[in-house]
């Protein structure tokens, strides 16, 4: 389960960074924050 959450969080953060590079600052910030919340390493909303 932790591996799945880590993969989802990584995909969200990478998508957020790509969005920031493309100029979509709000959407990129939202994706990064959600990725950090879902990730098992930081502040996880599932633990």
N, C-alpha and C positions, 0 to 999 in steps of 0.2 A: 504494500500500500504506500509506503514511504517513497519507493522508487517512482510510482505513478504520479504522486503529488510533486515530486522533484522535477519530473519531466514536464508536467503541465506548467509549473512555475517557471521553469527555464524557457519554455516556449512563449509564455506571456511576457516575460521580461525582454526576450529577444525581439518579439513583435513590438513591444513598446519602444525599444531603441530604434528599430527600423522606422517606426512612425515619427519619432523625434527627428530623425535624419531627413525624412520626407517633408517635414515642416508642420506636421499635425501634432502640435505641442500638447494640447489637452488630452487627446486620445492616447498619445504615447505615455503621458504621465499616469493616466488611469490604468493602462495595461501594466505598467511597472509596479504600481501600488498593489494592484490585485495579485500580481505574480508574487510579490513579497508576502502578502497575506496568506496565499495558498501554500507557499513553500514550506516544507517540513523543517528547514533549517532555522528560519527566523521566527516571526510571529505567525504561527499557523492558526487559522480559524477552525481547524478540525481537531485540535488537541486541547 
